Amino acid sequence: MRRARPALRAHPAEPAPHTAGPPPHPTGPSHHPTGPAPRARPRLRTQRALRALHAEWTKLRTLPSSWLLLAATVVLTFAVGTAAVSSVSTRECASAAACHEDTVKLALTGVWLGQATVLVLGALSMGAEYGTGTVRTTLTAIPRRATVLASKAAVLAAATGIAAGTAILASLATARWILPANGFTPEAGYPLLSLTDTPTLRAALGSTLCLILIALLGLGLAVLLRDSAAAITTGLGVLYVVPLLSDLLGSPTWKDRLERWAPIPAGLAIRATKDLARLPIGPWPGLGVLAAYALGMLLVGGAIFTRRDA
């Protein structure tokens, strides 16, 4: 009988033949996907920022209260300024020059009332979302909270600036027509109001910035307090109660301090064009004080907004 042949033993697989050329780079896109290329990232951030701006603009223009408050800002600022200009005449003075009236500041008296409507607008732009719960939808669509807040502030500032600028230009134009009839003529030492005059231009531009900053103050309060009513109440107290305290205080030292460091008395100094040396604080430093309050409140509110639940 034939002897059985031993079974063939399996040989280990031979290594694949080496191919010429360098091996594929381990960090190539086919091995480790890391998202968009570095060049595409700035473009994506820009697109996200533009989408956030568009979303905030859509919210603002579709709310009837926004248009009512912007219209009220124009009407009240213009109406109060015109009434103040119409009520003052040189007939009450010994001579026209003896009145020493700051006609630019007089024409911009309405800013004192217009600040209330822009504060409410700023507070409602965020407080309304907390009240209705739509802030959760907003943060789901745009998870980066800093982008949400920055977009909201930018849209609010633009809308407030247009309304405030319209009201201030209309107030100055009307005052230019009314004041000469009340004795404030160039011959009496009161030049016609014109934006080519540097102090007048500064007062007009600064008053517009003042109203924008007050709107941002309202936004910062709403972000911090998460309630429209609380933000509006606190903001109106800052606008009107604090200046009233400066008048009620018997101490000239404390009155001077409040007028220097309280946001509204300091901020409204930007309207002055005469006797600047007698002011407790200069026009631009006063506006800087208001800016510090408004932007500081916005930064504090934004820091808390990015760290807490909606």
C-alpha positions in Angstrom: 0.0 0.0 0.0 1.1 3.5 -0.7 1.9 5.7 2.2 -0.3 8.8 2.6 1.4 12.0 1.6 1.7 14.5 4.4 -0.7 17.5 4.1 0.8 20.7 2.8 1.4 23.3 5.5 0.0 26.7 5.0 2.6 29.4 4.4 2.3 32.9 5.8 1.0 35.4 3.3 3.8 37.2 1.5 4.0 40.9 2.1 2.6 43.1 -0.6 5.3 44.3 -3.0 6.7 47.7 -2.2 5.4 50.4 -4.6 7.6 53.3 -5.6 6.7 56.7 -4.3 6.2 58.2 -0.9 3.5 56.8 1.4 0.3 58.8 1.7 0.5 61.6 4.3 -1.2 60.4 7.5 -2.8 63.8 8.0 -4.4 64.1 4.6 -8.1 64.9 4.3 -8.9 61.3 3.4 -7.5 60.0 6.7 -8.4 62.6 9.3 -11.2 64.9 8.3 -10.8 68.1 10.3 -13.6 70.3 9.0 -13.3 73.1 6.5 -10.0 74.3 5.3 -8.4 77.2 7.2 -9.1 79.6 4.3 -12.8 78.7 4.4 -13.2 79.4 8.1 -13.2 83.3 8.0 -15.8 83.0 5.2 -18.0 80.7 7.3 -17.7 83.1 10.3 -18.7 86.0 8.0 -21.7 84.1 6.7 -22.8 83.2 10.2 -22.5 86.8 11.3 -24.5 88.0 8.3 -27.2 85.4 9.0 -27.4 86.5 12.6 -27.7 90.2 11.5 -30.4 89.3 9.1 -32.3 87.4 11.7 -32.1 90.2 14.2 -33.2 92.8 11.6 -36.2 90.5 10.7 -37.2 90.4 14.4 -36.9 94.1 14.8 -38.9 95.1 11.7 -41.7 92.5 12.2 -42.5 93.8 15.7 -45.1 96.6 15.6 -43.7 97.9 19.0 -40.3 98.6 17.3 -41.8 100.9 14.7 -44.0 102.6 17.3 -41.1 103.3 19.6 -38.9 104.5 16.7 -41.6 106.8 15.5 -42.2 108.0 19.1 -38.5 108.8 19.3 -38.7 111.1 16.3 -42.0 112.7 17.2 -41.2 113.4 20.9 -37.7 114.6 20.3 -38.8 116.9 17.6 -42.0 118.1 19.3 -40.3 118.9 22.7 -37.4 120.7 21.0 -39.7 122.8 18.8 -41.9 123.7 21.8 -38.8 124.8 23.8 -37.5 126.9 20.9 -41.0 128.5 20.4 -41.4 129.4 24.1 -38.2 131.4 24.4 -37.8 135.0 23.2 -35.4 137.8 23.7 -38.2 140.0 24.8 -37.8 138.8 28.4 -34.2 140.0 28.5 -32.8 143.6 28.7 -31.3 143.0 25.3 -31.0 140.1 22.9 -27.3 139.7 23.7 -28.0 139.7 27.4 -30.0 136.5 27.1 -26.8 134.4 26.7 -29.0 131.6 25.4 -27.4 128.4 24.0 -29.7 128.1 21.0 -28.3 124.7 19.9 -28.9 123.1 23.4 -32.3 124.7 23.4 -33.2 123.1 20.0 -32.0 119.7 21.3 -34.2 119.8 24.5 -36.2 116.9 23.1 -33.3 114.5 23.6 -34.2 114.6 27.3 -37.6 112.9 26.4 -36.5 110.8 23.4 -34.1 108.9 25.7 -37.0 107.2 27.3 -38.4 105.7 24.1 -35.0 104.4 23.0 -34.4 102.8 26.4 -37.7 101.0 26.1 -36.8 99.9 22.6 -33.4 98.5 23.8 -35.0 96.7 26.7 -37.8 95.1 24.6 -35.4 93.9 21.9 -34.1 91.3 24.4 -36.6 91.2 27.2 -39.5 90.3 24.8 -37.6 87.2 23.8 -37.3 86.1 27.4 -41.0 86.9 28.0 -42.2 84.8 25.1 -39.6 82.0 25.4 -38.4 82.6 21.8 -34.8 83.1 23.1 -34.5 79.3 23.1 -35.3 79.2 19.4 -32.8 82.0 18.8 -30.1 80.1 20.6 -30.9 76.9 18.8 -30.6 78.6 15.4 -27.4 80.5 16.5 -25.7 78.7 19.3 -22.9 81.3 19.7 -24.4 83.7 22.2 -21.8 86.4 21.7 -22.8 86.5 18.0 -26.5 86.8 19.0 -25.8 89.7 21.3 -23.4 91.5 19.0 -25.9 91.2 16.1 -28.8 92.5 18.3 -26.7 95.4 19.5 -25.6 96.3 15.9 -29.2 96.3 14.5 -30.5 98.2 17.5 -27.7 100.8 17.2 -28.4 101.3 13.5 -32.2 101.7 13.9 -31.8 104.0 16.8 -29.2 106.1 15.0 -31.5 106.6 12.0 -34.4 107.6 14.1 -32.3 109.9 16.4 -30.5 111.5 13.5 -33.8 112.3 11.8 -35.3 113.8 14.9 -32.2 115.9 15.6 -31.8 117.2 12.1 -35.5 118.1 12.0 -35.2 119.9 15.4 -32.2 122.0 14.2 -33.8 122.8 10.9 -37.0 124.0 12.6 -35.1 126.0 15.2 -33.2 127.8 12.4 -36.5 129.0 11.1 -38.1 129.9 14.4 -35.3 131.5 16.4 -34.8 134.6 14.3 -38.5 135.4 14.6 -38.0 135.3 18.4 -35.2 137.8 18.3 -32.2 135.4 18.1 -30.8 136.9 15.0 -27.2 137.0 13.7 -27.1 140.8 14.4 -27.9 140.1 18.1 -25.0 137.6 18.3 -26.9 134.4 17.5 -25.8 132.9 14.2 -28.2 130.8 12.3 -28.0 127.1 13.3 -25.9 125.2 10.7 -24.1 121.9 10.7 -21.1 123.7 9.1 -20.5 125.2 12.5 -18.2 122.9 14.5 -20.0 123.1 17.9 -23.4 122.6 16.3 -22.1 119.6 14.4 -20.6 118.2 17.5 -23.8 118.6 19.5 -25.9 117.0 16.7 -23.6 114.0 16.3 -23.0 113.6 20.0 -26.8 113.7 20.8 -27.3 111.0 18.2 -24.6 108.9 19.9 -26.2 109.7 23.3 -29.5 108.1 22.2 -27.7 105.1 20.7 -25.8 104.5 23.9 -29.0 104.8 26.0 -30.6 102.1 23.7 -27.6 99.9 24.3 -28.0 100.5 28.1 -31.5 99.2 27.9 -30.4 96.2 26.0 -27.7 95.5 28.6 -30.1 95.8 31.4 -32.6 93.4 29.7 -29.8 90.8 29.1 -28.7 91.1 32.8 -32.2 91.1 34.4 -34.0 88.8 31.8 -37.2 90.8 32.2 -38.5 93.7 30.2 -40.4 95.4 33.1 -37.4 95.2 35.4 -35.0 96.5 32.8 -37.3 99.4 31.9 -38.0 100.4 35.5 -34.3 100.3 36.4 -33.4 102.2 33.2 -36.0 105.0 33.7 -34.8 105.4 37.3 -31.3 105.9 36.0 -32.5 108.4 33.3 -34.8 110.5 35.5 -34.5 109.8 39.2 -30.7 110.2 39.5 -30.7 113.7 37.8 -33.6 114.7 40.1 -31.6 113.7 43.1 -28.8 116.0 42.0 -31.2 118.9 42.1 -32.7 117.9 45.5 -29.3 117.4 47.2 -28.4 120.3 49.5 -24.7 119.6 49.1 -23.1 121.4 46.2 -20.2 118.9 46.3 -22.5 115.9 45.9 -24.5 117.6 43.2 -21.3 118.3 41.3 -20.2 114.7 41.7 -23.6 113.3 40.4 -23.5 115.7 37.4 -20.0 114.5 36.6 -20.4 110.7 37.1 -24.1 109.9 36.7 -24.7 108.7 33.1 -27.4 111.0 32.0 -26.3 114.4 33.3 -22.9 113.7 32.0 -24.1 112.3 28.7 -26.4 115.2 28.0 -23.6 117.7 28.4 -22.8 116.9 24.7 -25.6 119.3 23.7 -23.9 122.4 25.1 -22.1 124.8 22.8 -21.6 127.8 25.1 -20.0 128.5 28.5 -18.3 125.0 28.4 -15.9 126.0 31.2 -18.9 126.3 33.6 -20.1 122.8 33.0 -19.4 120.1 35.6 -17.9 118.0 32.9 -17.0 118.7 29.2 -19.2 117.5 26.3 -17.0 114.6 25.1 -15.8 113.4 28.5 -19.5 113.5 29.6 -20.4 111.3 26.6 -17.5 109.0 27.5 -19.0 108.5 31.0 -22.4 107.5 29.5 -20.5 105.2 27.0 -18.7 103.5 30.0 -22.0 102.8 31.7 -23.8 101.5 28.6 -21.0 99.4 27.2 -20.0 98.2 30.6 -23.6 97.0 31.3 -23.6 95.3 27.9 -20.3 93.5 28.6 -21.4 92.4 32.0 -24.7 91.2 30.8 -23.1 89.5 27.8 -20.6 87.7 30.0 -23.4 86.3 32.2 -25.5 85.6 29.1 -22.8 83.3 27.7 -22.5 81.3 30.9 -26.0 80.7 32.1 -29.0 78.8 30.7 -31.5 80.6 28.6 
